[in-house]
Amino acid sequence: MTVATSTASPASTPQASTPPDGLPAYRLLTGPDDASFCRRVSDALALGYRLYGSPAATFNGQTVIVAQAIVWPGVVD
């Protein structure tokens, strides 16, 4: 599993003080360890969220399930 990190928001868009579309400041993304999960994390980073802590992984007997916490900068640090 590869997890991308981001320490800065894109230069072309100023950082909003609250997450867009009414999203919460703290989110825990979970799901099977696949391309779809990686896209969800990447999409959140593109919105301006930051990774919070290390990813977690477990095996449910059939599939590896992963989790990654993300936070909105300035609201949760």
Beta strands, then each sheet from edge to edge (+ up, - down):
strand 1: 26-32
strand 2: 50-59
strand 3: 64-71
sheet 1: 1+ 3- 2+
end
